[in-house]
């Protein structure tokens, strides 16, 4: 609940995962564009249902994932309507790669953060000291501003 109130605090993995979930819901709720075909012996209704279940129109994220997973070489090679299984496979590969990358980032980053924290502790740095110094600086600035205001008032009264 707390994290939802700040839109900028979501990590890249969470945003991509949310976009993928939203796109999956869209695919399941809207029909895809059916290519013209007069050679089928199925009725148009049956053909529509069969096509909707198997194909969908990719969005911008799907295009990126299809190219990133090397299912297609160029964006121009991607057709207007592609099999749903292919989109799902590209998404699954994308989720795996993104999740693995985030995990590796944490595995590499956590020891550095630990070393930085130990170094700060040994040098005597702490959050409490930083806060006290920050408050002192604010008080100094406020005192200087008050002195400047008094000096300006004294100049105006002497004129």
C-alpha positions as CSV (number, residue, x, y, z in Angstrom):
1,X,0.0,0.0,0.0
2,X,2.8,2.4,0.9
3,X,4.8,1.7,-2.3
4,X,1.7,2.3,-4.5
5,X,1.4,5.9,-3.4
6,X,4.8,6.8,-5.0
7,X,4.8,5.9,-8.6
8,X,8.5,6.5,-9.1
9,X,9.6,4.0,-6.5
10,X,8.7,0.8,-8.4
11,X,11.7,-1.0,-9.7
12,X,12.2,-1.8,-13.4
13,X,11.4,-5.4,-12.9
14,X,8.1,-4.6,-11.1
15,X,7.0,-2.2,-13.9
16,X,7.8,-4.7,-16.6
17,X,6.1,-7.5,-14.8
18,X,3.0,-5.3,-14.3
19,X,3.0,-4.4,-18.0
20,X,3.3,-8.0,-19.0
21,X,0.4,-9.0,-16.7
22,X,-1.7,-6.2,-18.1
23,X,-1.0,-7.2,-21.7
24,X,-1.9,-10.8,-20.9
25,X,-5.2,-9.7,-19.6
26,X,-5.8,-7.6,-22.8
27,X,-5.0,-10.6,-25.0
28,X,-7.4,-12.8,-23.1
29,X,-10.2,-10.3,-23.4
30,X,-10.0,-8.9,-27.0
31,X,-10.3,-10.7,-30.3
32,X,-7.4,-10.6,-32.7
33,X,-7.5,-9.4,-36.3
34,X,-8.4,-12.3,-38.6
35,X,-6.6,-12.5,-42.0
36,X,-8.8,-12.9,-45.0
37,X,-9.1,-16.5,-46.1
38,X,-11.7,-18.0,-48.4
39,X,-10.1,-21.4,-48.6
40,X,-11.3,-22.6,-45.2
41,X,-14.2,-25.1,-45.0
42,X,-15.1,-23.9,-41.5
43,X,-17.9,-21.5,-41.0
44,X,-16.8,-17.9,-40.4
45,X,-17.8,-18.1,-36.8
46,X,-15.8,-21.2,-36.2
47,X,-12.9,-19.8,-38.1
48,X,-13.0,-16.6,-36.0
49,X,-13.0,-18.5,-32.7
50,X,-10.1,-20.7,-33.9
51,X,-8.1,-17.7,-35.0
52,X,-8.8,-15.8,-31.8
53,X,-7.7,-18.6,-29.6
54,X,-4.4,-19.0,-31.5
55,X,-3.3,-15.5,-32.8
56,X,-3.1,-12.0,-31.5
57,X,-1.7,-8.6,-32.5
58,X,1.5,-7.8,-30.6
59,X,1.9,-4.4,-28.8
60,X,5.1,-2.4,-28.4
61,X,6.4,-4.5,-25.5
62,X,5.7,-7.7,-27.4
63,X,7.7,-6.4,-30.3
64,X,10.7,-5.6,-28.1
65,X,10.5,-9.0,-26.4
66,X,10.2,-10.9,-29.7
67,X,13.3,-9.1,-31.0
68,X,15.2,-9.4,-27.7
69,X,14.6,-13.2,-27.5
70,X,15.7,-13.4,-31.2
71,X,12.5,-15.0,-32.4
72,X,12.6,-12.4,-35.2
73,X,15.7,-10.6,-36.6
74,X,14.0,-7.3,-37.5
75,X,10.9,-5.5,-36.5
76,X,9.7,-5.5,-40.1
77,X,9.8,-9.4,-40.0
78,X,7.2,-9.6,-37.3
79,X,3.7,-10.2,-38.8
80,X,0.6,-8.3,-37.8
81,X,-0.9,-11.3,-36.1
82,X,1.3,-13.9,-34.4
83,X,0.6,-17.1,-32.4
84,X,-0.3,-16.5,-28.8
85,X,2.1,-19.3,-27.7
86,X,5.0,-17.4,-29.3
87,X,4.2,-14.2,-27.4
88,X,3.8,-16.2,-24.1
89,X,7.2,-17.9,-24.7
90,X,8.9,-14.5,-25.4
91,X,7.3,-13.1,-22.2
92,X,8.5,-16.1,-20.1
93,X,12.0,-15.8,-21.5
94,X,11.9,-12.0,-20.7
95,X,10.7,-12.7,-17.1
96,X,13.4,-15.2,-16.6
97,X,16.2,-13.0,-17.9
98,X,14.9,-9.9,-16.0
99,X,14.5,-11.8,-12.8
100,X,17.9,-13.3,-13.1
101,X,19.5,-9.9,-13.8
102,X,17.8,-8.4,-10.8
103,X,19.0,-11.3,-8.6
104,X,22.5,-11.0,-9.9
105,X,22.5,-7.3,-9.3
106,X,21.5,-7.9,-5.6
107,X,24.1,-10.6,-5.2
108,X,26.8,-8.3,-6.5
109,X,25.5,-5.1,-4.8
110,X,24.9,-6.4,-1.3
111,X,28.5,-7.2,-0.4
112,X,29.5,-3.7,-1.6
113,X,26.8,-2.1,0.6
114,X,28.0,-4.2,3.5
115,X,31.6,-3.1,3.0
116,X,30.5,0.5,2.7
117,X,28.5,0.3,5.9
118,X,31.5,-1.3,7.7
119,X,33.8,1.5,6.5
120,X,31.3,4.2,7.6
121,X,31.0,2.6,11.0
122,X,34.8,2.3,11.4
123,X,35.2,6.0,10.4
124,X,32.6,7.0,13.0
125,X,29.9,8.0,10.5
126,X,26.3,7.4,11.5
127,X,22.8,8.5,10.6
128,X,22.4,10.1,14.0
129,X,25.6,12.2,13.5
130,X,24.5,13.2,10.0
131,X,21.1,14.3,11.3
132,X,22.7,16.4,14.1
133,X,25.0,18.0,11.6
134,X,22.1,18.7,9.3
135,X,20.2,20.4,12.1
136,X,23.2,22.5,13.1
137,X,23.6,23.7,9.5
138,X,19.9,24.6,9.3
139,X,20.2,26.5,12.6
140,X,23.3,28.4,11.3
141,X,21.5,29.3,8.0
142,X,18.5,30.5,10.0
143,X,20.7,32.6,12.3
144,X,22.5,34.2,9.3
145,X,19.2,35.0,7.6
146,X,17.9,36.6,10.8
147,X,21.1,38.6,11.2
148,X,20.8,39.8,7.5
149,X,17.1,40.7,8.1
150,X,18.1,42.7,11.2
151,X,20.9,44.4,9.3
152,X,18.6,45.3,6.5
153,X,16.0,46.7,8.9
154,X,18.7,48.7,10.6
155,X,19.8,50.2,7.3
156,X,16.2,51.2,6.3
157,X,15.6,52.9,9.7
158,X,18.9,54.8,9.5
159,X,18.0,56.2,6.1
